[in-house]
Amino acid sequence: MAVGETTFDFIIAGAGSAGCVLANRLSESGQHRVLLLEAGGEDNYFWIHVPLGYAKTFVDPRVNWMFDSEPESKLNNRIMYQPRGKVLGGTSSINGMIYMRGNHADYDHWRQLGCEGWDWESVLPYFRKAEDNERGADEFHGAGGPLRVSDQPYEWEIARVLLQACIEAGIKRNPDFNGAEQEGCGYYQTTTKDRRRWSTAAAYLRQARKRPNLTIRTNAHATRVLVENGRATGVEFATPRGREVAYASGEVIVSGGAYGSPQLLLLSGIGPSQHLREMGIDVTHELPGVGANLHDHFNTFCTWRISKSITMNELHYSRSRRLLAGARYLLYRGGPMSGNGLYVGAMVRSDKRLERPDIQLNISAWSTIDRTREGIISHPFPGFAISPVHLRPEGRGTVRLKSPDPFAPPEIRFNFLRSEYDMQAVIAGMRIARQIAGQNALQRLVVEETSPGRSVVTDQQLEDDVRKRGVSNLHPVGSCGMGHGPNAVVDPRLRVHGIDSLRVVDASVMPAIIAGNTNAPTIMIAEKASDMIIEDARRAPERRAAA
C-alpha cells in the first residue's frame, strides 16, 4: 500500500487465476483504487515460466501450498496430494497450461440450476474477451485479449503416433476442443506465449501493475474479512511486518480458490455455525454451504513401455539429453522444454448412451512411476501414458478448518467414488485407453503395458487397481457454490448471501464442475464478475439516494 493509505474501493484477497483478472479489470478505468493481496511471493522463479517447468513447481514449497486431503475411504484410505499455487498467478503459475473451456451444455446446466446469466450464450463473450488465440478470432475464439492461447510449439514423433492410434480406435478427429463441439481427439492448445507460460500474472498483471490506482501486496496472507452490521468493511492480513488491516469503501472480493476462499470465510465467522463453534470462532453469519459441494475430476494412469527413444522419459534418465534440451530452450526457446508434454487429448463417452463426453483422455509423451508430493518420477525407459479422467463425478466433499489458526492447512475431503457410476466410468476409460494402445499405429513400438499390467483384466481387478492408484485430477471446484437455496453461498452475481459488499470470485463458485480443465473457466468467471462489480459500483449512488 502507498504510505498512509489504508482504504480502497476494492480489496481482492488472492492473486490467483481469478484475482489477477479482477485486479486488471477493476483498475483499468483509473477510477477505482484497488488492493490485491497475495499470500505468496512474486512470480520470478525461473521454472514457473518454462512450460515443462511445472514438473519442478509441482513439489516446490516456495510457490506451492502442497496441501493434502484427508484419507479417502474408497481409495484404501490414501491421502490425495493437492498442489496449489502460492505465488502471483496462483495455480495458473504452476499448472499444466491446457486451455479447455468445457462443454457448451455444462453452462446451460448452470442456468438450469438457477444461475441466471451463466448459460453458454452468456459466458461465450467472456471467453472470447479474455482470449488472444494464435489461430485468430472466429465465432468461438477471441484475438487481442490478455490471455495468449497457442498451438503446440514442439511436436514429438510419439504424439503423432498417439493421435493416429486414437483415430484408428474410432475416435473422430477434432481440430478444436473449444469450438463447435467437444467430442473427438486432437492436439491441445495451451496458455503459453512465445514458448513461455502465460499465467494470469503475466497476462493480466504485467501491464496493470504500472497503474497508480492498483496496489499489489505479496507475502500478505489474508486472515479475516471484517464485517460490521452485516457489511464487509475490510480485510485483516499478516505480513512480515506483522498484522495489518485495509478497509474497503466498495467491496471485498475473496479469490482464494476452492480451498482458500471457504477457509477465509470460515475464519471470518461465515459458514455452518456448528463447525465454527467447534473451532472456537464467533458466528458472524450462518451460511451452511460454505465449504460444502467440493468436487473434483478423478483419474488414473495407464502406461506403456516402448522400444524407441522418442518420449520425454529420456529427459529424466539421460543426462546428455537433459542438457541438450536445456541448451535448446535457453538459446532458442525450442525443443521439448518449450511444450508441456501433454500434446494429445480425446473427449469420449464412457457409455454411448450418454449425450456428451464424460471422459477426457490425457495422452502424455512420458510415463511415470508416481506423481505425489515426492515429485513426478518417470520410468527409466521410453514410455507414454494415457490418463482417463472422469469429468462428471457424483461424489461431493467438504472444505473445513483444522484449527482456528489461519496459517494451518484446511481439512479437505473429496469422498471420491461414492457411486457405482463414478467407478464404472473410470473403468470404461481404462478400457478405451487400452483400445488406443492396441492399434496398428502403436504395435510396432509397444513392448509392454507397465500399469496396470496385462494381468489386470476383469472389472473387479480394474476396480482394485483404481482404488490402489487412482488420484485427484487437481481441478477442485464448488466449495462456495453459486445459486439459490439453503446450500448456496453466492448468488448469480457472486455476492455472498446475507453479507453486503462481499463476493467470491474463483472456481469455488462453480455449482457443478465443467467437462475439462478448470483454469480457462475460472478466468472467464473473473472476466464476467469484473463487469458485474463495476456495474454494481455505478449503481451504488443511485441505490443510496433511493434509500
VEXDRENMI-404748 format. One line per 5 residues: for each residue y, z, x of C-alpha. Coordinates in Angstrom, 1 decimal. Layout:
<rs>
Y Z X  ... $
</rs>
This chain:
<rs>
0.0 0.0 0.0  3.5 -0.5 1.1  5.2 2.7 2.3  6.1 4.8 -0.6  4.5 2.5 -3.2 $
2.0 4.2 -5.5  2.5 2.4 -8.8  1.3 -1.2 -9.6  0.9 -3.3 -12.6  -2.8 -3.9 -12.0 $
-5.3 -1.9 -9.9  -8.6 -3.6 -9.1  -11.4 -1.3 -7.9  -13.8 -3.5 -5.9  -13.1 -6.7 -3.9 $
-16.4 -8.4 -4.5  -17.2 -11.7 -6.2  -15.1 -10.8 -9.2  -12.4 -8.6 -7.6  -11.2 -11.3 -5.2 $
-10.8 -13.8 -8.0  -8.8 -11.3 -10.0  -6.6 -10.4 -7.1  -5.7 -14.0 -6.6  -5.1 -15.0 -10.2 $
-3.2 -11.8 -11.3  -0.9 -12.1 -8.3  -0.3 -15.8 -8.2  2.7 -15.9 -10.5  4.6 -13.3 -8.4 $
5.4 -11.3 -11.5  2.8 -8.6 -11.2  2.3 -6.0 -8.5  -1.5 -5.9 -7.7  -3.5 -3.4 -5.7 $
-7.0 -4.4 -4.6  -9.3 -1.6 -3.3  -12.4 -2.2 -1.3  -14.8 0.5 0.0  -16.0 -1.8 2.8 $
-14.0 -3.5 5.6  -12.6 -6.9 6.4  -14.9 -9.9 6.4  -14.5 -10.6 10.1  -18.2 -10.1 11.1 $
-19.4 -13.3 12.7  -22.7 -13.5 10.8  -21.0 -13.4 7.4  -19.6 -16.9 8.0  -22.7 -18.6 9.4 $
-24.7 -20.0 6.5  -28.0 -18.9 7.9  -26.5 -15.5 8.9  -27.5 -13.9 5.7  -30.8 -13.1 7.4 $
-28.7 -10.7 9.5  -26.4 -9.3 6.9  -29.4 -8.7 4.6  -30.0 -5.4 6.5  -26.7 -4.6 8.2 $
-25.2 -1.3 7.0  -21.8 -2.4 8.3  -21.5 -4.9 5.4  -24.3 -3.9 3.1  -24.7 -0.8 0.9 $
-28.5 -1.1 1.4  -29.4 0.6 -1.9  -33.0 1.4 -3.0  -34.3 1.6 -6.6  -36.4 4.5 -7.8 $
-40.2 3.9 -7.7  -41.3 1.2 -10.2  -44.3 2.4 -12.1  -45.6 -1.1 -12.9  -45.4 -2.1 -9.3 $
-47.6 0.5 -7.8  -44.7 2.9 -7.6  -43.0 0.8 -4.9  -39.2 1.0 -4.2  -37.2 -2.2 -4.6 $
-34.7 -2.7 -1.8  -31.2 -3.6 -3.1  -28.8 -5.2 -0.6  -25.3 -5.4 -2.0  -22.1 -6.4 -0.2 $
-19.9 -3.7 1.3  -17.1 -5.9 2.6  -14.3 -8.1 1.3  -16.1 -10.7 -0.9  -18.8 -8.2 -1.8 $
-22.2 -9.8 -2.3  -20.7 -13.3 -2.1  -20.3 -12.4 1.6  -24.0 -11.7 2.2  -25.9 -13.7 -0.5 $
-27.9 -16.9 -0.2  -25.0 -19.1 -1.4  -26.9 -21.1 -4.0  -24.5 -22.4 -6.7  -26.2 -22.2 -10.0 $
-24.5 -21.6 -13.4  -27.4 -21.0 -15.7  -28.5 -22.9 -18.8  -25.9 -24.0 -21.4  -27.9 -22.2 -24.1 $
-27.5 -18.9 -22.2  -23.8 -18.7 -23.1  -24.4 -19.8 -26.6  -26.8 -16.9 -26.8  -24.0 -14.5 -25.6 $
-21.9 -15.8 -28.6  -24.8 -15.1 -30.9  -24.9 -11.5 -29.6  -21.4 -11.1 -30.8  -19.5 -12.1 -27.6 $
-16.9 -14.4 -29.2  -15.3 -16.8 -26.8  -18.3 -16.8 -24.3  -20.2 -19.8 -25.6  -20.9 -22.8 -23.3 $
-17.9 -24.8 -24.6  -15.6 -21.9 -23.9  -16.8 -21.0 -20.4  -17.2 -24.5 -19.0  -13.4 -24.9 -18.4 $
-13.5 -21.8 -16.2  -16.5 -23.0 -14.2  -14.5 -26.3 -13.6  -11.3 -24.4 -12.8  -12.9 -22.4 -10.1 $
-14.7 -25.3 -8.5  -14.0 -27.8 -5.7  -17.2 -29.8 -5.8  -17.9 -32.1 -2.9  -19.0 -34.8 -5.3 $
-15.7 -34.8 -7.2  -14.7 -34.0 -10.7  -16.5 -35.1 -13.9  -17.4 -33.8 -17.3  -19.2 -30.8 -15.9 $
-17.5 -30.2 -12.5  -14.1 -29.5 -11.1  -12.3 -30.6 -7.9  -9.4 -28.8 -6.2  -10.3 -25.3 -7.3 $
-10.6 -22.4 -4.8  -14.5 -22.4 -4.6  -15.9 -25.1 -2.5  -19.4 -26.3 -3.6  -21.2 -28.5 -1.1 $
-24.3 -30.6 -0.8  -26.8 -29.5 1.9  -25.4 -30.4 5.3  -28.7 -30.5 7.1  -32.0 -31.8 5.6 $
-35.3 -30.7 7.1  -38.2 -33.1 7.0  -40.2 -30.3 5.3  -37.5 -30.3 2.5  -38.0 -34.0 1.8 $
-41.8 -33.5 1.7  -41.5 -30.5 -0.7  -39.3 -32.3 -3.1  -41.7 -35.2 -3.2  -44.5 -32.8 -3.9 $
-42.6 -31.4 -6.9  -42.2 -34.9 -8.3  -45.9 -35.6 -7.7  -46.7 -32.4 -9.6  -45.0 -33.9 -12.7 $
-41.6 -32.2 -12.4  -38.8 -34.7 -13.1  -36.1 -35.3 -10.5  -32.8 -33.6 -11.4  -29.8 -34.5 -9.2 $
-27.6 -31.8 -10.6  -28.9 -28.4 -11.9  -25.3 -27.7 -13.2  -24.9 -30.9 -15.1  -26.1 -32.3 -18.4 $
-29.4 -30.5 -18.2  -31.0 -27.9 -16.0  -34.7 -28.6 -16.1  -36.3 -30.5 -13.1  -36.4 -30.5 -9.4 $
-33.8 -31.3 -6.7  -31.6 -30.1 -3.9  -29.4 -27.0 -4.3  -25.7 -27.1 -3.8  -24.2 -24.1 -2.0 $
-20.9 -22.2 -1.8  -20.1 -23.4 1.7  -17.1 -25.3 3.2  -17.1 -27.1 6.5  -20.6 -25.7 7.1 $
-19.4 -22.1 6.8  -20.0 -19.6 4.0  -17.2 -19.9 1.4  -17.3 -16.4 -0.2  -14.7 -15.3 -2.8 $
-12.8 -13.6 0.1  -12.5 -16.9 1.8  -11.9 -18.9 -1.4  -9.5 -16.6 -3.2  -8.0 -14.0 -0.8 $
-7.3 -16.0 2.3  -4.1 -17.5 1.0  -3.4 -14.9 -1.7  -3.1 -12.0 0.8  0.1 -13.5 2.1 $
1.9 -12.7 -1.2  4.2 -9.7 -1.1  3.1 -8.6 -4.5  -0.6 -8.2 -3.5  -1.7 -5.2 -1.6 $
-5.2 -5.1 -0.2  -6.7 -1.8 1.0  -10.0 -1.9 2.8  -12.0 1.2 3.6  -10.7 2.6 0.3 $
-13.6 3.9 -1.8  -12.7 4.4 -5.5  -13.9 7.8 -6.6  -12.5 8.2 -10.1  -10.5 6.4 -12.7 $
-7.7 8.6 -14.0  -7.5 8.9 -17.8  -4.7 10.6 -19.7  -4.6 10.7 -23.5  -7.2 8.0 -23.9 $
-5.5 5.6 -21.4  -6.4 4.7 -17.9  -3.5 5.5 -15.7  -4.7 5.1 -12.1  -7.4 5.4 -9.5 $
-8.3 8.1 -7.1  -9.8 6.8 -3.8  -10.9 8.0 -0.5  -9.6 6.6 2.8  -10.0 7.5 6.5 $
-6.7 9.4 6.0  -8.0 11.4 3.0  -7.7 11.3 -0.7  -5.1 9.0 -2.2  -4.0 8.1 -5.8 $
-2.5 4.9 -7.1  -1.1 4.5 -10.6  -1.2 1.5 -13.0  1.6 0.7 -15.4  -0.5 -2.1 -16.8 $
-4.3 -1.9 -16.4  -7.1 -0.5 -14.2  -9.9 -3.1 -13.7  -13.3 -1.9 -12.5  -15.1 -4.6 -10.5 $
-17.7 -2.7 -8.5  -20.7 -4.8 -9.6  -23.8 -3.9 -11.6  -24.2 -0.7 -9.7  -20.7 0.3 -8.6 $
-19.0 -0.2 -12.0  -21.2 2.1 -14.1  -21.2 4.6 -11.2  -17.4 4.7 -11.1  -17.2 5.0 -14.9 $
-19.7 7.9 -14.9  -17.9 9.7 -12.1  -14.8 9.4 -14.3  -16.5 11.1 -17.2  -17.1 7.9 -19.2 $
-20.7 7.4 -20.3  -23.6 9.2 -22.0  -22.4 12.8 -22.4  -25.8 14.5 -21.8  -26.2 12.8 -18.4 $
-22.6 13.6 -17.5  -23.1 17.3 -18.3  -26.3 17.3 -16.3  -24.3 16.1 -13.4  -21.6 18.7 -14.0 $
-18.9 16.1 -14.9  -16.5 16.8 -17.7  -16.9 14.3 -20.5  -13.7 12.1 -20.8  -15.2 9.7 -23.3 $
-18.7 9.4 -24.8  -20.0 5.9 -24.2  -23.8 5.8 -24.3  -24.1 2.2 -23.0  -22.6 2.9 -19.6 $
-25.4 2.3 -17.1  -27.9 1.0 -19.8  -29.2 -2.5 -20.2  -29.7 -3.0 -16.4  -31.9 -6.0 -15.8 $
-32.7 -8.5 -13.0  -34.8 -11.5 -12.3  -38.2 -10.8 -10.8  -40.0 -12.8 -8.3  -42.9 -13.1 -5.8 $
-43.7 -15.3 -2.9  -46.4 -17.9 -2.3  -46.6 -19.0 1.3  -48.5 -21.7 3.2  -49.1 -22.4 6.9 $
-48.7 -26.0 8.0  -49.8 -27.9 11.1  -46.4 -29.4 12.1  -43.4 -27.6 13.7  -40.8 -28.7 11.1 $
-39.9 -25.4 9.5  -37.4 -22.6 10.1  -40.1 -20.2 11.2  -39.8 -21.6 14.7  -36.3 -20.3 15.0 $
-37.8 -16.8 14.7  -40.6 -17.0 17.1  -39.4 -19.7 19.5  -36.5 -18.5 21.8  -35.8 -22.0 23.0 $
-35.4 -23.4 19.5  -33.3 -20.5 18.5  -30.9 -21.1 21.5  -30.8 -24.8 20.7  -29.9 -24.1 17.1 $
-27.2 -21.7 18.1  -25.7 -24.1 20.5  -25.7 -26.9 18.0  -23.9 -24.7 15.5  -21.3 -23.3 17.9 $
-20.5 -26.7 19.4  -20.7 -29.0 16.4  -21.4 -26.8 13.3  -24.6 -28.7 12.9  -28.3 -28.1 12.9 $
-30.4 -25.6 10.9  -27.8 -22.8 11.1  -25.4 -24.9 9.0  -27.6 -24.6 6.0  -29.1 -21.6 4.1 $
-32.8 -22.7 4.4  -33.1 -22.9 0.6  -32.8 -26.6 0.1  -35.1 -27.4 -2.8  -35.5 -25.8 -6.2 $
-37.1 -26.5 -9.5  -36.4 -25.2 -13.0  -39.6 -25.2 -15.1  -41.1 -23.6 -18.2  -44.0 -21.1 -17.9 $
-45.2 -22.3 -21.3  -44.5 -25.9 -22.6  -43.7 -24.4 -26.0  -40.5 -22.8 -24.7  -37.2 -24.5 -25.5 $
-35.8 -24.2 -22.0  -36.8 -23.2 -18.4  -37.8 -19.6 -17.8  -39.0 -20.1 -14.1  -36.9 -21.0 -11.1 $
-38.9 -22.1 -8.1  -37.0 -21.4 -4.9  -38.7 -23.6 -2.2  -37.9 -22.5 1.3  -38.2 -24.2 4.6 $
-39.6 -21.0 6.0  -42.3 -18.4 5.1  -42.0 -14.7 5.6  -44.3 -11.7 6.0  -41.9 -9.4 4.2 $
-38.3 -9.1 3.0  -37.4 -5.4 3.0  -34.7 -3.1 4.3  -36.5 -3.6 7.6  -35.4 -7.2 7.7 $
-36.6 -10.7 6.9  -39.7 -11.3 9.1  -41.0 -14.8 9.4  -44.6 -15.7 10.1  -45.4 -16.5 13.8 $
-46.4 -20.1 12.9  -44.8 -23.0 10.9  -44.8 -22.4 7.2  -43.0 -22.8 3.9  -42.7 -20.7 0.7 $
-42.4 -21.3 -3.0  -41.0 -18.3 -4.9  -41.4 -18.3 -8.7  -38.5 -16.4 -10.2  -38.8 -15.2 -13.8 $
-35.4 -15.9 -15.4  -35.8 -14.2 -18.8  -37.1 -10.7 -18.2  -37.7 -8.4 -21.2  -37.6 -5.2 -19.2 $
-34.5 -3.1 -19.2  -33.5 -0.3 -16.9  -30.6 2.1 -16.1  -28.0 3.0 -13.5  -27.3 6.7 -13.3 $
-25.8 9.2 -10.9  -28.0 11.0 -8.5  -25.2 13.6 -8.0  -21.5 14.0 -8.7  -20.8 13.1 -5.1 $
-19.0 9.7 -5.3  -20.5 8.7 -1.9  -24.1 9.2 -3.0  -26.0 6.1 -3.9  -26.6 5.5 -7.6 $
-30.0 6.0 -9.2  -31.4 2.5 -10.1  -34.3 2.0 -12.4  -35.4 -1.5 -13.4  -38.6 -1.0 -15.5 $
-39.9 -4.3 -14.3  -43.0 -6.0 -16.0  -42.9 -3.8 -19.1  -44.0 -6.6 -21.3  -47.0 -9.0 -21.3 $
-44.7 -12.0 -21.3  -42.9 -10.8 -18.1  -46.2 -10.6 -16.2  -47.7 -13.8 -17.6  -44.6 -15.8 -16.8 $
-44.7 -14.8 -13.2  -48.4 -15.7 -13.0  -47.7 -19.1 -14.6  -45.0 -19.6 -11.9  -47.5 -18.9 -9.2 $
-50.0 -21.4 -10.6  -47.2 -24.1 -10.7  -46.4 -23.3 -7.1  -50.0 -23.9 -6.1  -50.0 -27.2 -8.0 $
-47.0 -28.3 -5.9  -48.7 -27.3 -2.7  -51.8 -29.2 -3.7  -50.1 -32.6 -4.0  -50.7 -35.5 -1.7 $
-47.3 -35.2 0.0  -48.3 -31.9 1.5  -52.0 -32.3 2.0  -51.6 -33.8 5.5  -49.6 -30.7 6.5 $
-51.1 -27.7 4.8  -53.5 -25.6 6.8  -54.0 -22.6 4.5  -52.4 -20.6 1.8  -51.3 -17.4 3.5 $
-50.2 -15.5 0.4  -51.6 -14.5 -2.0  -54.5 -16.4 -0.4  -57.4 -18.6 -1.6  -59.5 -15.6 -2.7 $
-56.9 -14.6 -5.3  -57.8 -16.8 -8.3  -58.2 -15.1 -11.6  -55.3 -13.8 -13.8  -56.3 -10.3 -13.0 $
-56.3 -10.9 -9.3  -52.9 -12.6 -9.5  -51.6 -9.7 -11.6  -52.8 -7.2 -9.0  -51.1 -9.3 -6.3 $
-47.8 -9.4 -8.3  -47.9 -5.6 -8.6  -48.5 -5.3 -4.9  -46.0 -7.8 -3.6  -43.5 -8.8 -6.3 $
-39.9 -7.8 -5.9  -36.5 -7.8 -7.5  -34.7 -11.1 -7.1  -31.4 -9.3 -6.4  -29.5 -10.5 -9.5 $
-28.7 -7.2 -11.3  -26.6 -7.5 -14.4  -25.9 -5.9 -17.8  -25.1 -2.2 -16.9  -21.7 -2.3 -18.7 $
-22.8 -4.8 -21.3  -20.3 -6.8 -23.4  -20.4 -6.8 -27.2  -20.0 -4.6 -30.2  -22.0 -1.7 -31.5 $
-23.1 1.7 -30.1  -24.6 0.4 -26.8  -21.8 -2.0 -25.8  -19.4 -0.8 -23.0  -16.8 -3.6 -23.2 $
-15.6 -5.8 -26.0  -15.5 -9.6 -25.6  -12.1 -9.3 -23.8  -13.9 -7.0 -21.4  -11.8 -3.9 -22.5 $
-13.7 -0.7 -22.3  -14.4 0.6 -25.8  -12.4 3.7 -26.6  -10.2 3.7 -23.5  -6.9 1.8 -23.4 $
-5.8 -0.2 -20.3  -9.3 -0.2 -18.8  -11.5 -3.2 -18.3  -14.7 -4.0 -16.4  -15.0 -7.5 -14.9 $
-18.1 -8.4 -13.0  -21.8 -9.2 -13.5  -22.3 -5.8 -15.2  -20.7 -7.1 -18.4  -23.3 -9.9 -19.0 $
-25.1 -8.9 -22.2  -28.1 -10.9 -21.2  -29.0 -12.4 -17.8  -28.5 -16.2 -17.3  -31.2 -18.5 -16.1 $
-30.2 -18.9 -12.4  -28.3 -17.3 -9.6  -25.6 -15.0 -10.8  -22.7 -15.5 -8.4  -21.2 -18.6 -10.0 $
-21.2 -17.0 -13.5  -19.6 -13.8 -12.1  -16.8 -15.9 -10.6  -16.4 -17.7 -14.0  -16.2 -14.3 -15.7 $
-13.4 -13.2 -13.4  -11.5 -16.5 -14.0  -11.7 -16.1 -17.7  -10.9 -12.4 -17.6  -7.8 -13.2 -15.5 $
-6.4 -15.4 -18.3  -7.1 -12.7 -20.9  -5.5 -9.9 -18.8  -2.3 -12.0 -18.2  -2.2 -13.0 -21.9 $
-2.5 -9.3 -23.0  0.2 -8.3 -20.5  2.6 -10.8 -22.0  1.9 -9.4 -25.5  2.2 -5.8 -24.5 $
6.0 -5.6 -25.0  5.6 -7.1 -28.5  2.9 -4.6 -29.4  5.0 -1.7 -28.1  8.0 -2.9 -30.1 $
5.9 -3.2 -33.3  4.6 0.3 -32.8 $
</rs>
